[in-house]
Amino acid sequence: QVQLVESGGGLVQPGGSLRLSCAASTNIASIYAMGWYRQAPGKQRELVAVITSGRSTNYLDSVKGRFTISRDNAKNTVYLEMNNLKPEDTAVYYCNGRGRYPGAYDYWGQGTQVTVSS
């Protein structure tokens, strides 16, 4: 069973920065897409950013220009660099790894809390 372990969450003031890390127990070069999702209280989980094995990226409109996703296949780790954080970014952030087609593998981490508040 593949394990994804997130770290790097915490409390930060508006305008601040955090870097989330997702360490995988497998060779992430074999995983088609690695992504970060978030879920705020009372809201549905949403895709924040995704990076494919070909290093194509896609972002939620509200984080474009502020967040950057990257992957280090040698370290089996995916990162989410978050800058200029806003209170509305407050959520539990989850790491995900999935296959290319529906019904393929789909791995999830346990999540890390990000709180943006003064």
N, C-alpha and C positions, 0 to 999 in steps of 0.2 A: 504494500500500500504506500503510495507516494504521500509524503508529508510536506506541507508548506508552513513555515513558521515566520510570522511577521514580527517586526520590531521597529522601534523608532518613534512610536506615538508619544503623545504627551500634551501638556498644557502650554500654549503659546499665545502671546498677545497679538491682536490684529496687526497686520503688516509684517509679522515675523515669518520664519522659515522652519521647516522640518524636512528630514529625509527619512522615508520609510524604506525598510529592507524586507525582502521576502527570500528566505533561504529554503531551497528545495532539497529533498532527500534523493533526488534523481538527477540525471543529466538533462538540464533544461534545454539543451540544444535539440533534443528529440521531441520537445513539446511545441506544438504548432503556435499557440498564442498564450502569452502570459499577460495578465491584466490586473488592474486594481479596481475594485468596486467599493462603494460606501453606502452606509445606511444610517440615516438620521432617525431619531425617535419619531414614530408615527408616520414615517415615510417608507416608500418602497426602496429596495436596493437598486442602485444605479451604477452603470459602468462609468468610471472616471477616466481611465486610460488603458490602452492595450498596445502591445508590441508583438509582432509576429516573429517567427523564426528568420524571416527575411528582413527583419528590422523595420518593417512598415509600422507606423504608429497612427493612433487615432485618439482623439480627446473629446470629452464632454465640453460643449461650447463654453460653459461658465468657468472652466479652468484653463482654457487655451491661453498661452502666453504667460501663465503663472506656474503650471505644473509641467514636469518633464519625466517621462518614463524611459528607463534604460535597462538593459540586461547584460550581465557579465557571465557568459557561458562557462568560462574557466572556473568561476566561483559558484556556479549554480545559483545565482542570486539575481533578483530583479529589484530595481529601485524605483521610488517615486520621489522626486525632488519637488517640494512644494514651497513656493515663494509668495510673498504678499498675501498671506493667509487672511481670510475673512471669517467672521462669525458663522456665516452660512456654510463654511467648509466643515464645521463641527459634525462628526459622525464616527461610527466604527468603520475602519477601512479593512477590507478583506483582499487577500491575494488569491488569484485564480489561475489555474493552468488548464487548458482545454485542447481538444483535438480540432481538426479543421471542419469536420462534418457533424451534423446532429447525431446524437447517439454514441459519439466517441467519448473518450475519457474526459472527466471533468473533476478537477481537484480544487479543494478550498482550504484556506487557512482558517484559524480560529478568530482572527481579527485583532486589530489594535486601535485603541481609542485615540482620537485626535480632538482636542478641545481648543477652540480659538475664542479667547475671552480676555477682557481687560480686568 
